[in-house]
């Protein structure tokens, strides 16, 4: 009669049982580990809990300058400036037939101007159809800010479809004659008959700034234009325009 080696079987069974337990534990551990992995193109990386931070408010940092120093009733100075887009030379006399003239000192790069560009175009299109004359002037030095030069002015005028002439004040004498100090800066003149253009509004576009989340409405300037075109007096309670300082030529007297 054959003798069954029970000890060997028992030992083997114990080993198998031990192996099964080990494999079960390994599988559980592996499953747990795999569940905490995420697949990226470069391979597998352990998932890490990330702290969700609140969205940060975008802050535009630029030197702020307020329009000031020009009295209402001030007569529009004569000027003769070239429009880079067309090469045409414009003079104050070209706007003589209009009842009102809006002169805007703007530029290409200033965040305060960029913030309003599309709405300046909308406002200009709307009121030019009602008889308002509009002109934009850039007086920034190309020595310090070449991006505001005439070549780029022409590109900007074309890109934003400016309905008004965008003129280059290379000498900066026109800005000085107007008393302009910042961009954007708005001068609204009215004309009574044959009398010269007289300043009736020298204030802001509206309360919106690049970083204050206030909607762009053009409310302040629009109200002033409405009054002028309808023959009503414009309120003397005017908030100054705020923007970047005009970039004067190095060493130039302001």
GUNUDREN-567281 format. One record per residue (C-alpha): residue number from 1; residue in three letters; x, y, z. Coordinates in pm, 1 decimal, always signed. Layout:
residues N
num;residu;east;north;up
NUM;ALA;X;Y;Z
...
end
This chain:
residues 254
num;residu;east;north;up
1;UNK;+0.0;+0.0;+0.0
2;UNK;+135.0;+342.1;-96.5
3;UNK;+194.6;+587.7;+179.6
4;UNK;+48.7;+938.9;+119.3
5;UNK;+293.3;+1209.9;+229.7
6;UNK;+41.7;+1410.5;+422.4
7;UNK;+301.6;+1634.0;+576.8
8;UNK;+420.8;+1740.7;+233.9
9;UNK;+65.2;+1802.9;+117.1
10;UNK;-18.3;+1991.0;+434.7
11;UNK;+295.8;+2202.3;+398.1
12;UNK;+221.6;+2270.9;+35.0
13;UNK;-136.9;+2360.4;+117.2
14;UNK;-19.1;+2599.3;+382.8
15;UNK;+217.5;+2755.1;+139.8
16;UNK;-57.0;+2788.7;-123.7
17;UNK;-289.9;+2942.7;+131.9
18;UNK;-18.2;+3183.1;+237.5
19;UNK;+53.4;+3266.8;-127.0
20;UNK;-316.3;+3331.5;-196.3
21;UNK;-336.2;+3567.6;+97.2
22;UNK;-24.7;+3749.1;-14.5
23;UNK;-155.6;+3782.6;-372.1
24;UNK;-491.7;+3905.6;-240.0
25;UNK;-319.4;+4168.4;-26.0
26;UNK;-92.7;+4273.8;-314.3
27;UNK;-388.4;+4301.0;-552.4
28;UNK;-580.0;+4513.7;-303.1
29;UNK;-279.3;+4738.5;-251.0
30;UNK;-216.7;+4763.5;-625.1
31;UNK;-582.4;+4842.4;-691.4
32;UNK;-573.2;+5110.3;-425.6
33;UNK;-253.1;+5254.1;-569.9
34;UNK;-385.0;+5253.1;-927.2
35;UNK;-698.9;+5431.9;-819.4
36;UNK;-482.3;+5719.7;-701.6
37;UNK;-296.9;+5753.4;-1028.2
38;UNK;-387.7;+5974.5;-1323.8
39;UNK;-272.0;+5915.7;-1676.7
40;UNK;-86.1;+6186.1;-1864.5
41;UNK;+89.5;+6154.9;-2195.3
42;UNK;+423.3;+6136.7;-2020.3
43;UNK;+313.1;+5845.2;-1791.6
44;UNK;+142.6;+5793.9;-1459.4
45;UNK;+168.3;+6039.3;-1175.9
46;UNK;+17.8;+6024.4;-828.1
47;UNK;-288.0;+6246.3;-791.2
48;UNK;-236.4;+6523.9;-544.0
49;UNK;-507.5;+6722.1;-381.7
50;UNK;-488.1;+7075.4;-504.6
51;UNK;-613.0;+7366.2;-306.1
52;UNK;-860.5;+7568.3;-515.7
53;UNK;-775.1;+7934.1;-485.7
54;UNK;-1026.8;+8210.4;-551.1
55;UNK;-995.4;+8384.1;-888.5
56;UNK;-768.1;+8682.9;-875.0
57;UNK;-883.4;+9016.9;-1002.2
58;UNK;-676.5;+9142.5;-1296.1
59;UNK;-511.1;+9468.4;-1204.0
60;UNK;-384.1;+9702.9;-1474.0
61;UNK;-95.4;+9906.6;-1340.2
62;UNK;-33.1;+10232.4;-1519.3
63;UNK;+57.0;+10581.9;-1406.6
64;UNK;-263.5;+10781.2;-1370.1
65;UNK;-292.1;+11143.1;-1477.4
66;UNK;-603.5;+11363.0;-1457.9
67;UNK;-711.3;+11616.6;-1717.3
68;UNK;-697.4;+11964.5;-1566.7
69;UNK;-597.0;+12324.4;-1611.3
70;UNK;-824.5;+12416.5;-1902.8
71;UNK;-1115.3;+12653.5;-1841.2
72;UNK;-1456.4;+12619.3;-2002.6
73;UNK;-1503.3;+12882.9;-2272.3
74;UNK;-1147.7;+12819.4;-2396.1
75;UNK;-1126.6;+12865.7;-2774.5
76;UNK;-1006.1;+12573.3;-2984.7
77;UNK;-647.3;+12636.2;-3098.6
78;UNK;-560.8;+12616.5;-3465.4
79;UNK;-379.5;+12305.5;-3578.5
80;UNK;-245.2;+12151.3;-3896.7
81;UNK;-171.0;+11780.2;-3862.5
82;UNK;-123.0;+11481.0;-4089.9
83;UNK;-341.2;+11171.4;-4085.3
84;UNK;-99.8;+10874.3;-4118.6
85;UNK;-365.8;+10643.2;-4265.9
86;UNK;-438.9;+10864.8;-4567.9
87;UNK;-158.8;+11120.8;-4572.0
88;UNK;-418.0;+11400.6;-4567.3
89;UNK;-341.6;+11718.8;-4373.1
90;UNK;-625.2;+11838.8;-4151.3
91;UNK;-680.4;+12186.7;-4011.1
92;UNK;-921.1;+12327.6;-3756.7
93;UNK;-1087.8;+12518.3;-4042.3
94;UNK;-1193.5;+12185.0;-4196.6
95;UNK;-1447.4;+12148.9;-3915.0
96;UNK;-1585.4;+12502.0;-3946.2
97;UNK;-1926.0;+12394.9;-4089.8
98;UNK;-2006.3;+12174.1;-3789.2
99;UNK;-2201.4;+12288.4;-3481.3
100;UNK;-1978.4;+12091.1;-3243.7
101;UNK;-1630.7;+11938.7;-3243.3
102;UNK;-1494.3;+11661.3;-3023.2
103;UNK;-1114.4;+11654.5;-2998.7
104;UNK;-972.9;+11341.5;-2833.9
105;UNK;-612.6;+11293.9;-2731.4
106;UNK;-557.6;+10919.7;-2756.5
107;UNK;-279.1;+10676.6;-2846.7
108;UNK;-219.7;+10311.4;-2933.4
109;UNK;-65.8;+10159.4;-2621.9
110;UNK;-229.2;+10318.2;-2315.1
111;UNK;-446.8;+10068.0;-2119.2
112;UNK;-699.4;+10342.5;-2043.3
113;UNK;-744.2;+10412.6;-2414.3
114;UNK;-749.6;+10044.7;-2511.1
115;UNK;-1024.0;+9995.2;-2253.0
116;UNK;-1246.7;+10244.6;-2437.7
117;UNK;-1146.4;+10210.3;-2804.6
118;UNK;-1443.1;+10006.8;-2927.1
119;UNK;-1688.3;+10228.8;-2742.5
120;UNK;-1520.2;+10547.1;-2864.8
121;UNK;-1582.3;+10416.5;-3216.4
122;UNK;-1947.6;+10339.5;-3135.3
123;UNK;-2005.9;+10680.8;-2979.5
124;UNK;-1835.3;+10857.9;-3269.5
125;UNK;-2034.8;+10669.0;-3532.5
126;UNK;-2359.5;+10750.5;-3352.4
127;UNK;-2302.4;+11123.7;-3304.9
128;UNK;-2124.4;+11192.4;-3633.8
129;UNK;-2452.4;+11099.4;-3801.0
130;UNK;-2616.2;+11369.5;-3588.2
131;UNK;-2374.6;+11641.6;-3695.7
132;UNK;-2083.0;+11610.8;-3453.4
133;UNK;-1730.5;+11647.4;-3592.2
134;UNK;-1471.8;+11419.8;-3429.8
135;UNK;-1093.8;+11407.2;-3446.9
136;UNK;-837.4;+11193.9;-3264.1
137;UNK;-481.6;+11314.0;-3197.2
138;UNK;-176.6;+11122.8;-3078.7
139;UNK;+103.7;+11334.3;-2934.0
140;UNK;+318.0;+11065.8;-2769.3
141;UNK;+691.7;+11066.3;-2832.1
142;UNK;+806.9;+10788.8;-3063.8
143;UNK;+1150.1;+10817.3;-2901.3
144;UNK;+1017.3;+10661.4;-2581.8
145;UNK;+711.8;+10484.4;-2727.5
146;UNK;+772.6;+10378.2;-3088.7
147;UNK;+451.0;+10172.3;-3081.2
148;UNK;+262.8;+10503.4;-3093.5
149;UNK;+434.6;+10613.7;-3414.3
150;UNK;+248.9;+10704.3;-3735.5
151;UNK;+288.8;+10362.1;-3899.3
152;UNK;+120.4;+10193.2;-3603.8
153;UNK;-139.6;+10469.6;-3580.0
154;UNK;-248.4;+10387.7;-3935.0
155;UNK;-274.1;+10018.7;-3845.3
156;UNK;-478.6;+10100.2;-3534.5
157;UNK;-715.1;+10326.5;-3728.0
158;UNK;-769.6;+10053.9;-3984.5
159;UNK;-805.6;+9774.4;-3726.1
160;UNK;-1067.1;+9955.7;-3517.9
161;UNK;-1229.0;+10124.2;-3820.1
162;UNK;-1199.4;+10475.4;-3681.6
163;UNK;-1468.7;+10687.9;-3848.4
164;UNK;-1272.7;+11002.4;-3757.6
165;UNK;-928.1;+11122.2;-3869.9
166;UNK;-651.0;+11003.7;-3635.8
167;UNK;-378.6;+11270.0;-3651.6
168;UNK;-11.7;+11267.3;-3555.2
169;UNK;+118.3;+11555.9;-3343.9
170;UNK;+490.3;+11493.4;-3395.0
171;UNK;+608.6;+11822.0;-3244.1
172;UNK;+366.4;+11790.8;-2948.8
173;UNK;+287.6;+12159.1;-2991.4
174;UNK;-82.7;+12091.6;-3049.1
175;UNK;-110.3;+11899.0;-2722.6
176;UNK;+55.0;+12190.9;-2543.6
177;UNK;-174.6;+12442.9;-2713.5
178;UNK;-479.3;+12247.7;-2596.4
179;UNK;-335.4;+12193.1;-2249.5
180;UNK;-368.6;+11816.1;-2290.0
181;UNK;-185.3;+11603.0;-2034.1
182;UNK;-326.9;+11251.3;-2057.9
183;UNK;-475.9;+10984.1;-2280.5
184;UNK;-764.4;+10964.3;-2321.3
185;UNK;-856.6;+11330.0;-2282.5
186;UNK;-1174.3;+11477.1;-2428.6
187;UNK;-1238.6;+11835.2;-2540.7
188;UNK;-1591.5;+11911.0;-2660.5
189;UNK;-1637.4;+12244.5;-2836.3
190;UNK;-1955.0;+12409.8;-2959.0
191;UNK;-1992.1;+12671.4;-3227.9
192;UNK;-2252.0;+12945.4;-3240.2
193;UNK;-2281.5;+13080.6;-3591.3
194;UNK;-1958.5;+13242.4;-3704.8
195;UNK;-1805.3;+13248.9;-3358.9
196;UNK;-1499.4;+13029.6;-3288.6
197;UNK;-1534.1;+12687.9;-3127.5
198;UNK;-1560.9;+12726.5;-2749.0
199;UNK;-1496.4;+12456.4;-2490.9
200;UNK;-1807.8;+12335.1;-2310.1
201;UNK;-1693.9;+11996.6;-2181.7
202;UNK;-1354.7;+11876.4;-2061.9
203;UNK;-1423.1;+11560.4;-1867.7
204;UNK;-1432.6;+11183.1;-1861.2
205;UNK;-1590.2;+10933.5;-2099.5
206;UNK;-1762.5;+10765.0;-1803.9
207;UNK;-1677.1;+10607.0;-1467.0
208;UNK;-1527.6;+10290.2;-1616.0
209;UNK;-1157.6;+10217.0;-1572.9
210;UNK;-952.7;+9912.0;-1679.1
211;UNK;-962.6;+9757.6;-1331.3
212;UNK;-1280.7;+9877.1;-1158.8
213;UNK;-1531.4;+9643.8;-1332.7
214;UNK;-1766.2;+9935.0;-1403.3
215;UNK;-1937.7;+9893.0;-1742.1
216;UNK;-1834.1;+10119.4;-2028.2
217;UNK;-2133.2;+10338.0;-2114.6
218;UNK;-1992.6;+10671.8;-2238.1
219;UNK;-2258.7;+10832.0;-2021.1
220;UNK;-2077.4;+11151.5;-1919.7
221;UNK;-1953.5;+11243.0;-2264.9
222;UNK;-2280.9;+11140.3;-2430.6
223;UNK;-2485.8;+11366.3;-2203.7
224;UNK;-2261.1;+11660.8;-2287.6
225;UNK;-2286.2;+11593.7;-2662.3
226;UNK;-2665.0;+11559.2;-2638.8
227;UNK;-2685.7;+11898.6;-2469.2
228;UNK;-2466.1;+12068.8;-2728.8
229;UNK;-2648.4;+11923.7;-3029.0
230;UNK;-2986.6;+12012.3;-2881.0
231;UNK;-2884.2;+12367.3;-2790.6
232;UNK;-2899.9;+12308.2;-2415.2
233;UNK;-2633.9;+12426.7;-2168.0
234;UNK;-2377.6;+12171.1;-2053.4
235;UNK;-2338.1;+12125.5;-1678.6
236;UNK;-2014.7;+12266.2;-1539.4
237;UNK;-2003.0;+11978.0;-1290.1
238;UNK;-1758.2;+11759.2;-1482.5
239;UNK;-1536.8;+11474.2;-1363.7
240;UNK;-1184.8;+11487.8;-1506.8
241;UNK;-1068.4;+11224.5;-1750.9
242;UNK;-811.4;+10983.4;-1607.6
243;UNK;-548.8;+10803.9;-1811.1
244;UNK;-181.6;+10764.9;-1896.1
245;UNK;+28.8;+11077.5;-1908.3
246;UNK;+121.4;+11204.9;-2251.8
247;UNK;+472.3;+11078.9;-2326.9
248;UNK;+671.1;+11396.4;-2386.7
249;UNK;+994.0;+11398.2;-2581.3
250;UNK;+1293.2;+11346.5;-2349.6
251;UNK;+1410.9;+11681.6;-2219.9
252;UNK;+1113.0;+11870.2;-2364.8
253;UNK;+958.3;+12150.1;-2162.0
254;UNK;+592.6;+12085.6;-2081.2
end
